[in-house]
Amino acid sequence: LFMASRAPRVTWEAVYLPLVETILYGMASTGNGSMRLADGRMVPIARFCSWIITCPIMLFQVVGIHEVKVYGISCKNMVMAASLV
């Protein structure tokens, strides 16, 4: 709720990811996050749905790190310099 109240200042990902995780962890904790296969094994379907729904969004956030600047220096340049060391 805190991040949702800061909506004009944060991106939609900061609200979307915790919301999806809360819903899916809630499903898993109540026992509704699993599916029984024909052979009797239980598959944690909520965990797989969580990965499918949230991983692409987190990857887009990681890719966006090159736009961040610290003291006017691009993080992309700092990462490249650190990799040379």
Secondary structure, 3 states (H helix, E strand, C coil): CHHHHCCCCCCCHHHHHHHHHHHHHHHHHCCCCCEECCCCCEECHHHHHHHHHHHHHHHHHHHHHHHCEECCEEHHHHHHHHHHC
